[in-house]
Amino acid sequence: MLCLYGYDPSHTVFGMELRMTTTFPDVSISTERLVLRPFEEADIPAHTEMMNDEMVTAWTSVPHPYTAADSAEWIRSIAPAERTEGRGIVLAVTEFLTQRLVGIVHLKNTDWRTLATEVAYVTAPWARGEGYATESVLAVAQWLFRVQKFERLELRTAADNTASQQVAQKIGCISEGVLRNAWIARTQTEDGGWADIRTDLIVWSLLPEDLEGVSGRMADAGYASFTDWN
């Protein structure tokens, strides 16, 4: 076993180039309908409301109830640190015309050596059914592969979270298998509370070649296309 500590990224070991941990740029991504950008203080009320939705509570590990203080900590500290500390990037998804917050796309658990990362997403309850999750995740995937030159995007969905699985399928993800009993979801009890339940996770992946033809198929289905990043 070879253990490396404090290596110089300009050196090689046994012919392997060592890649230093880095960060994603502070980026905004646009489609015809959406703008994906860093979170702002003004997003706190809408973000708090979105994170208290029953579907978000059921399928994520966020605190419940989700308070304005939780949102403020997320926007001021947790989300920015994902980027600056090299773990990924968090983008607020907003409508282009109204500037209203419609969701989140979060790249996390990034491996800079293998150029692989995991994506998670949330959509506000009022914005579901409009294709916003599919559109925003596809835009991030295109930027990730074309500009950042990544080689793999991974997505994990709870076994019963069919809405999330449909997003994975629409953008061209391939189902790779099941992680048995690997996640704790929540179910609502008769008294209105929430109880933890264990569930399987389905693992999906997207590679650069999987995107071939996806934009055209989405356009034929009526989804807006990716247009710009800056």
C-alpha positions, 0 to 999 in steps of 0.5 A, spaced: 500 500 500 502 506 498 500 512 502 501 519 500 501 525 504 503 533 502 505 531 495 507 536 490 502 536 484 507 537 479 510 530 481 509 523 479 509 517 482 510 510 479 508 514 472 502 517 475 500 524 475 498 527 481 492 532 480 491 537 486 484 538 489 481 544 485 474 548 485 469 549 480 469 556 478 463 561 480 459 560 475 452 562 472 448 557 467 442 559 463 437 556 458 431 559 455 427 559 461 432 558 467 438 561 470 442 557 475 446 562 479 449 562 486 444 563 492 443 570 495 440 573 501 434 575 498 433 567 496 432 565 504 424 566 504 423 562 498 428 557 500 425 556 506 418 555 504 421 550 498 425 546 503 419 545 508 415 541 502 413 534 504 416 531 498 423 534 500 422 532 507 421 525 505 426 524 500 432 528 503 436 529 510 434 536 511 432 538 518 424 538 519 421 543 520 426 547 516 427 554 519 429 561 516 435 560 520 437 553 517 436 557 510 440 563 512 446 558 514 445 554 508 446 560 503 451 564 507 456 558 509 454 551 507 453 552 500 459 557 498 463 552 502 461 546 497 465 550 492 471 554 495 473 547 499 473 543 493 467 538 494 462 541 488 458 547 487 451 549 489 446 553 484 440 556 485 435 555 479 431 561 478 426 562 472 429 567 467 423 572 466 420 572 474 427 571 477 423 566 482 426 560 485 424 554 482 429 549 485 436 547 487 442 543 483 448 541 487 454 537 485 457 534 491 462 528 493 467 531 487 473 527 485 478 531 482 483 525 480 477 521 476 473 527 474 467 525 477 462 528 481 454 526 484 448 531 482 442 532 487 436 536 485 430 539 489 424 542 485 419 547 489 412 544 489 409 549 485 414 548 479 413 541 478 411 538 472 414 544 468 420 540 466 425 544 470 429 539 474 430 535 467 432 542 464 437 544 469 440 538 471 442 537 463 444 544 463 449 543 468 451 536 465 453 539 459 457 545 462 460 539 466 462 535 460 464 540 455 467 546 459 470 542 466 472 536 462 469 531 467 468 524 465 462 522 470 456 524 473 453 520 478 446 520 481 442 516 486 435 516 487 431 512 493 427 506 490 420 509 491 422 516 488 419 515 481 419 523 480 427 523 481 428 517 477 424 520 471 429 526 471 435 521 470 432 517 465 430 523 461 437 526 461 440 519 458 442 516 465 444 509 465 442 505 471 448 501 474 445 497 480 442 498 487 445 499 493 441 495 498 438 499 504 443 504 503 438 510 505 434 513 510 428 516 508 422 519 512 414 517 512 409 521 515 405 518 521 398 518 523 399 524 528 402 528 522 409 527 524 415 523 521 418 517 522 425 514 519 425 508 514 430 505 510 430 504 503 434 502 497 438 507 492 438 506 485 445 508 482 445 512 475 451 515 471 451 519 465 458 520 461 459 525 456 457 520 450 451 519 453 449 526 452 449 525 444 442 527 441 439 528 448 438 535 447 435 534 440 430 529 443 428 534 449 427 539 444 422 535 440 419 533 447 418 541 448 423 542 453 427 548 452 435 548 450 441 549 454 444 556 451 449 559 455 454 559 461 458 565 464 
